[in-house]
Amino acid sequence: MQDHHTIAPGGSHEEFWDGRYGVGERIWSGEPNTVLVRETTGLPPGRALDLGCGEGADAVWLAERGWHVTATDISRVALGRAARHAADAGVADRIDWQWHDLTATFPTGGFDLVSAHFLHSPSEEFPRERILRAAAASVAPGGTLLIVGHAGFPSWDPNPPNVHLPTPEEVLASLELPEGQWEVLLSAEHERLQTAPDGEQVTRTDNALKLRRARP
């Protein structure tokens, strides 16, 4: 079995993530990310962009609350599973599922909410900073950008990938935002419980950056 942290020589990111999602009928909980729920509850629904949507729990949750969502992923396996989730939830008409390799293509349009949760890759060549700058550029005036990432690797992992996990401050600096055009609403680390492969509940540290784009 291929090590789940590596992209095989000559392999693609798409093949890696299709293989990752192909290990079971569902690899995530099916519940929306807690930071998304906390930080977007109360926002007036509009157009949302979910980058790296995976099996679609965040997109479905937003659609259930009136958002029209464009949801993207590099894995067609994940997108198919996400579309079934949306159909089962009765919100298929509110979500546009799009396949994108974000290293090469990006959804068009302006969005009132752009969410990037755990947009990480095991490859050092993944241009995360460039993709997040594109995410910021797609936020409409008055809109919100929410970036959530891991602050460290899981304690049960004996062979973590050799990639840097940036702090919220580093993410903010890498966005290269024009001065005076954005407001920082949240920049912090937080802890959450996750179930390890052996069934034990462990604490993981993540971080979040929430920004609002100024209106003209």
N, C-alpha and C positions, 0 to 999 in steps of 0.2 A: 504493500500500500504506500502511495506517495505521502511523504511527510506533509501534514496539513499546513505547515508554515512556509513551504517553498513552492516556487513556480519552476517546474521542470525545465531544463535547458531546451530552448526551442519552443516551449509552450507559451500560451497566451494568458492574459488576465481572464479572458472569457472562459477558457478551458478550466482554469483554476477554480473560478467561482461556480461554474456549472458542476464541477466535481464536488465542491464543498457542499452545495445544496443538494446534490444527488445522493448524499449518504443516508438520507431518511426522508420520510414524508413531510416532516417539518423540523427545522433545526432551532427556531426561536419560539418564544412563548405564545405568540399570537396576540400579545397585549402591547399597547403603545408604550413608547419610552416615557418614563416618569417625568423627565425634564421637559419633554415636549408638552405633556399634559399640563404641567405646572406653569410653564412660561407662555403658553398660547391660550389658555382658558381666559376668556374675557375679551380677546381680540375680536373685532368685527370680522366675520368671514368674508373672504374675497378669493383671490387666486393664490394658490400655494404651489411651491415646487419642493418635492421631496427627492433629494439626491442620495442615491444608494438605498433605494426603498426596500430592498430585500423581499421578504414575504408579505409586505404591504400593510402591516399593522398600523403604522403611523398614518399612512395615506387613508386607510379606511376610517380611522378615528376622526381625522379632520373632515372627511367627506360626510360622516354622520352628523357633524356639527355645522354643515352648510357650506364648507369650503369646496371650491372646484380645484381639483388637485392634478397637477402633472407629476407623475412619479416615474423615476428612472432607475434602471439598474443595468449592469453589464451581463447579468445572468438571465438568459431566457427561461431557465428552469425556475428561478425565483419569480420572474414576472408572470409566468403561467400560474404559479401557485397563488400569487397575490391577486390576480384577476379572479380566480375562483373564490378567494376570501371576500372580495368586494361584491361579487354576485350573491354569495350566501348572505351578506349583510344588507343587501338591497341598495347598494350605492354605486353600482357599476357605471351608471350614467354620469357620475360626478368625478370620475377618475380617468385620466388619459395615461395609460401605461406606455412608456416609451423606452426602447432599448437604446442605450448610449454607452459607448466606451468614452468616458469623460476625458481621457487623455487625447481624444481626437475630435469628438463632437460634443455639443452642449445644447440643451433645449433653448428655443427661442422665446422671446417675449419678456414682459415685465411682470413681477409677482409681488403681492402684498406680504407674503411670507416665504422665505427660503430656508429650508431646514436641511442640515447636513449632520446626521448622527452616525458617529463611528465610521467616518469615511477614511478608513485606513487600508493599507495594502501591505502584504509581506515583501513587496519588492521595493528596494531602495530607489528604483528609477521612477516610481509613481510620483507624478508632479502635483502633489496635494496642494501646495501653496498656490500654484497657478490655477487649479480648479476652484479653490475657494475665492480667489480674486474674481473669477468669472461669476461665481455665485453672488458675490457682493454687487457686481455690476448689473445683475439681473433683478435686484431689489428695486421696486418702484418707489418713488418719493413717498415718504411717510410709512414705508414698509419695514418689516422686521427680518433680520438675519439671525438665525440661531445655529450655532456650531457646537456640537458636543463630541468629545473625544476621550479616549482612554488616557489616563495619566501614568499608567504602569501596566505591566503584563501580569497575567494571572499567576498566583502563587504556585499552582500545580504544574505550571509549564516548565519543563526542564531545558527547553531549547527555544527561547523566544527569538523572533526575527531580529536582525540587526538593523532596526529602523528607529529613528528618533521620534518620541512622542512629545510634542510641544506643549508648553504651558499656555494658558489663555493669553498671557501677555505676549508670548512669542507668536501665537496665531494672529493677534491683533496687529502686531508690527508687520507680519508677513502680508497682510491684506493691502498695505500701502494706500490707505484711504485718504482722500483729500481732507485737509484740515478744515474743521468747522462744519462738515457736511454729514457727520454721523454722531450719534449719542450712544455712549456705552451704558447699557442698562444692567448688565450682569457680566462679571468676569471673576470666576471662582472655581475652586475644586469642591467636590462633594463625594460622599461615600454611599455605596449601595451594596446590598446583599446579592450574591449570585450563587447558584448551585453548582458546585464543582462536579467533575465527572464521577467521583465516588459518592455523590449524594450529599456531601457536607456543604453547609452554608458558610460561605467565605465573604469577607468584605473586600470590595474593590474600590479604587479611587478613580474617578473620572473628572473631567472639567468641562465647563460650559462658558460660552461667550455669546451674549445677546446684544445686538446693536439695532438702533433705529435710524433709518435714513431720513435726513431732514427734507422737508418740503421746500420748494423754491420760494 
